[in-house]
Amino acid sequence: MTEPFTIRCRENGPLVLSANVRIVDHLGNEFPLPQGKELVALCRCGHSQNKPFCDGSHKQCGFQGSNVAIQS
């Protein structure tokens, strides 16, 4: 049985996922992934100049994203 794909929400930062993924735009065009990395960080703040990838802009814009999953 394979493990489910995991996307980690970093506190006040990007979404982080395995680089073993394809990311495509709304037309189906594939974004080139950063080479030599095991993980990919996707922008959540909306301020990255390299969307959909994170460029660290969340630190300058004061992005707040510390939501946690509700435990049952």
MOLINGI-V402683 format. One record per backbone hydrogen bond with DSSP energy under -0.5 kcal/mol. NH is the residue of the N-H (numbers start at 1). CO is the residue of the C=O. E is the energy in kcal/mol with one decimal. If there is no record, write none. Layout:
nh:NH co:CO e:E
nh:NH co:CO e:E
This chain:
nh:8 co:16 e:-3.0
nh:10 co:8 e:-0.8
nh:10 co:14 e:-2.5
nh:12 co:65 e:-1.7
nh:13 co:10 e:-2.3
nh:15 co:42 e:-2.5
nh:16 co:8 e:-3.1
nh:17 co:40 e:-2.5
nh:18 co:6 e:-0.5
nh:19 co:38 e:-2.7
nh:21 co:19 e:-1.9
nh:24 co:22 e:-0.5
nh:25 co:29 e:-2.5
nh:28 co:25 e:-1.9
nh:31 co:23 e:-3.1
nh:37 co:34 e:-0.8
nh:40 co:17 e:-3.1
nh:42 co:15 e:-3.4
nh:42 co:40 e:-0.5
nh:43 co:52 e:-2.4
nh:51 co:48 e:-0.5
nh:53 co:50 e:-2.0
nh:54 co:41 e:-2.4
nh:59 co:56 e:-1.8
nh:60 co:56 e:-0.5
nh:60 co:57 e:-0.7
nh:61 co:57 e:-2.1
nh:62 co:58 e:-0.7
nh:63 co:58 e:-1.4
nh:65 co:63 e:-0.5
